[in-house]
Amino acid sequence: MLTLPIMGKWFYMILSGEKKEEYREIKPYYISRFKKIFDMYPYSAIPSGGDKREIRFRNGYGSSRPEFIALCTLDIKTGREEWGAEPGKEYYTLKIHEICMKSNCSKGELEAQKRKEKRICSSRHL
């Protein structure tokens, strides 16, 4: 199973259901990894888009970090700025269809992350 590290902000937005996609740059590093698990059009790095695969997302590095496994499809498209994408840039886009399993993800951590985000947003508007 492919394991992808993800920053806390995006990790908890996905868990809360607010963020429905995760973006990865179209680079040889991700091309080689995605080609191993997703169907691609022949002689290209373009996903066919129909197959769902389980991906492990981990908040940081190390086996004791919070993580979840999600059922995802892969596409190439521009992402949403509010979810971390640069305007007009195309990415490998993992669409999150379902969270299958959570590990080391306490409700308290989720609530703490939400409070932290509110403080950051509030300080930007001062």
Stockholm file with secondary structure:
# STOCKHOLM 1.0

chainA/1-126         MLTLPIMGKWFYMILSGEKKEEYREIKPYYISRFKKIFDMYPYSAIPSGGDKREIRFRNGYGSSRPEFIALCTLDIKTGREEWGAEPGKEYYTLKIHEICMKSNCSKGELEAQKRKEKRICSSRHL
#=GR chainA/1-126 SS CEEEECCHHHHHHHHHTSCCEEEECCSHHHHHHHHHHSCBCTTSSCBCSCCCEEEEEESSSSTTSCEEEEEEEEEEEECCGGGTCCTTCEEEEEEEEEEEEEESCCHHHHHHHHHHHHHHHHHHTC
#=GC SS_cons         CEEEECCHHHHHHHHHTSCCEEEECCSHHHHHHHHHHSCBCTTSSCBCSCCCEEEEEESSSSTTSCEEEEEEEEEEEECCGGGTCCTTCEEEEEEEEEEEEEESCCHHHHHHHHHHHHHHHHHHTC
//
